[in-house]
Amino acid sequence: MSDSPTLSFACLQYDVSDIDTLITKLADIQNFVFCYYFSPASTAIGLVVWAHSGGADPVYIEDYDIPTVYGSDVLAVPGPVQLCNNSLSIGDMQNLINPKNGLRPDYLVFIPKIDNEGYIYYNINGHSNDSGDGRGHGVHDGDGFNTNPSPPAT
């Protein structure tokens, strides 16, 4: 399809303090759900983050987060692509923000990727503010953590 527009997906910064706040507000959180967000402040597509509970009456918490754009790198993809919600289990999120190496990140960087079927997903890296250069540095690089497009594509 040669007339498909090119879509740009931003790298995003999600502060661990915001993640902690969502976890505190929803004690029985099961998943973080990442939906696409078209910001008036950016031409690149971002994400809005919702927490989803489990239990007998599953709900989305009313509060949500909008991660900020991180740097100027974008994934530019000539369409068509599959824009499905992405998700990350509470267990995987806890492992990202409280890694086994003990180096708790200050924020997570979401790096957009595309798989062979055209699904957009995100690789996630933890970063710390203590590098002194204002940009932070990686405290763990991926560790196999990716969001999972829903329906699962991986």
C-alpha positions in Angstrom: 0.0 0.0 0.0 2.1 2.9 -1.3 -0.2 5.7 -0.1 0.0 4.8 3.6 1.3 7.6 5.8 4.5 7.3 7.8 3.7 7.1 11.5 6.2 8.2 14.1 6.4 6.7 17.6 8.3 8.5 20.3 10.7 7.1 22.9 9.1 7.8 26.2 10.1 8.4 29.8 7.9 7.0 32.6 9.0 8.0 36.1 9.1 5.3 38.7 7.5 7.6 41.2 4.4 7.7 39.0 4.4 3.9 38.7 4.6 3.7 42.5 1.6 6.0 42.8 -0.5 3.9 40.5 0.5 0.7 42.4 -0.4 2.3 45.7 -3.8 3.5 44.5 -4.8 0.0 43.1 -3.8 -2.7 45.5 -4.9 -5.6 43.3 -3.4 -4.3 40.1 -2.8 -7.1 37.6 -1.6 -5.2 34.5 -0.4 -1.9 33.2 -2.1 -1.2 29.9 -0.5 1.1 27.4 -2.8 2.8 24.9 -1.7 5.1 22.1 -1.9 8.8 22.7 -1.9 11.6 20.2 -0.4 14.6 22.0 -1.0 18.1 20.8 2.6 18.9 21.9 4.3 16.3 19.6 3.9 14.9 16.1 5.1 11.5 17.4 2.6 9.0 18.9 3.0 8.5 22.6 1.3 6.3 25.2 -1.3 6.8 28.0 -0.9 4.3 30.9 -3.8 2.7 32.8 -3.7 0.2 35.7 -6.1 -2.7 35.5 -7.2 -4.7 38.5 -7.9 -8.3 38.9 -10.3 -10.0 41.3 -14.0 -10.6 41.0 -14.9 -7.2 39.5 -11.9 -6.1 37.4 -11.7 -2.4 36.7 -9.4 0.3 35.3 -8.3 2.8 37.9 -9.6 6.3 37.1 -6.1 7.8 37.2 -3.8 7.5 34.3 -0.3 8.6 33.4 1.1 10.1 30.2 4.8 9.4 29.9 6.9 12.3 28.5 8.8 12.2 25.3 12.4 11.1 25.8 15.0 12.6 23.5 14.4 13.1 19.8 14.6 9.5 18.6 11.5 8.1 17.0 10.5 5.0 15.2 9.2 6.1 11.8 7.1 3.4 10.2 5.4 3.5 6.8 1.9 2.1 7.4 0.0 0.0 7.7 0.8 -1.1 11.3 -1.3 -2.7 14.0 -2.1 -0.3 16.8 -3.2 -2.6 19.6 -3.0 -1.8 23.3 0.2 -3.1 24.9 0.4 -4.6 28.4 2.9 -5.4 31.1 2.0 -7.6 34.1 2.4 -6.3 37.6 5.2 -8.9 38.2 7.2 -7.7 35.2 6.7 -4.0 36.2 7.9 -4.8 39.8 11.0 -6.6 38.3 11.7 -3.5 36.2 11.4 -1.0 39.1 13.0 -3.3 41.7 15.5 -5.3 39.8 17.5 -8.2 41.2 20.7 -6.2 40.9 19.4 -3.7 43.5 19.9 -0.7 41.3 16.4 0.9 41.4 15.9 3.2 38.4 14.4 6.7 38.6 12.6 6.2 35.3 11.9 3.7 32.6 12.5 4.4 28.9 10.1 2.9 26.4 11.7 2.3 23.0 9.2 1.6 20.2 9.8 -1.5 18.0 7.8 -3.2 15.3 7.6 -7.0 14.8 7.3 -9.0 11.6 3.5 -8.9 11.7 3.4 -5.1 12.0 2.6 -4.9 15.7 4.1 -2.0 17.6 5.6 -2.9 21.0 8.1 -1.3 23.4 11.5 -2.4 24.8 11.9 -1.1 28.3 15.2 0.0 29.9 15.7 1.4 33.5 17.6 4.6 33.9 19.0 6.6 36.8 19.3 10.4 37.3 22.7 10.2 39.0 24.9 10.3 35.9 25.5 14.1 36.2 24.9 14.8 32.5 21.2 15.6 32.9 20.1 12.6 30.8 20.6 9.7 33.1 22.2 6.4 32.3 21.0 2.8 32.1 20.9 0.8 35.2 19.7 -2.3 33.3 19.2 -2.6 29.6 16.1 -4.4 28.7 16.6 -7.6 30.6 14.1 -9.2 28.1 11.3 -6.8 29.2 9.0 -5.8 26.4 5.4 -4.8 26.4 3.1 -7.3 24.8 0.7 -6.2 22.1 -2.8 -7.4 22.8 -3.8 -9.7 21.3 -0.4 -11.2 22.0 1.8 -11.1 19.0 4.9 -12.6 20.6 
